[in-house]
Amino acid sequence: MLEGNKIKMEDYSLDRMLQDLSNGFGLYFDYNNNRYLVFKVNDNCYSQELITIREKSPHAVRSLISLKALKEMYTFMSDFEYKA
């Protein structure tokens, strides 16, 4: 399942991602051709940080997102990597 600290997407479920975030891990992932770091702040509250910063990008560098938003994004996420 793990290759280095990268995770094979077909083995990684939404439940596993939420469990890892609840256990204090940060998670890097690709979404819409951008690299993000997300970690749990509080119940139903997650911090999302844009890692891939491009000139004239309309995406916020840091934002707070809900559990619902994270679940909706999950389908389009790829290339997961842990941050301890």
C-alpha positions, 0 to 999 in steps of 0.5 A: 500500500505504501511506496515510500510515503506515497499511497496508492490511490486505489487502496486509499478510502475516504474513511481512511483519509478522515481517520488519518486527519483525525489522528493528527496527520497532514495530507498532501494531495493534488486537486485541479492541477494544484498541490494542497496540504490539508489538516484537521483543525477542529470537528468539521473544520479543516485547514487547506493550504495551496502548495503549488503557487502560480502567478495570477492564480485565483485560488486562495493560499489558505482557507478553512473548509468543512467536512462536507467540502472535503468529502465532495473534493475526495473523488477528484483528489490524487497523489496522496502523501503524508505529512507527520 
